[in-house]
C-alpha cells in the first residue's frame, strides 16, 4: 500500500473553482443563477422535447421566443369567407372549389402557384 494519496476532487483558486475528478450525483436540486453559464455540455445530438420531457426545441419560421414565451410572429390571415357550394354538376363544383383555392392562396394559407 502506498503512503501517498492523490485526491480526484479539490478546490482551487481561493475557493472559486471546485474540480470533481469522478462522477457527480445530485439527489436534490441543482441551481444555476441567472447570468451564469454552463460549458462542456454536448448539444449534439440534442434530445427532442416532448409533452413529458424537457429537451431542445428548434424555433421554426414565424415563431420567436422572448423571456421564455413562445410567440407567433407571422400569424395566419383568415381566408375570405366562402359560401357553401350550391353546385348541381361537376363544372359548378369545380368552379366553387377553384374559388375556395384562390381564397386560401390569397390568405397565404396555401402557397401560390409557381411561375
Secondary structure, 3 states (H helix, E strand, C coil): CCCCCCCCCEEEHHHCEEECCCCCCCCCCCCCCCCCCCCCCCCCCCCECCCCCCCECCCCCCEEEECCEEEECCCCCCCCCCCCCCCCCHHHHHHHHHHHHHHHHHCCCCCCCCC
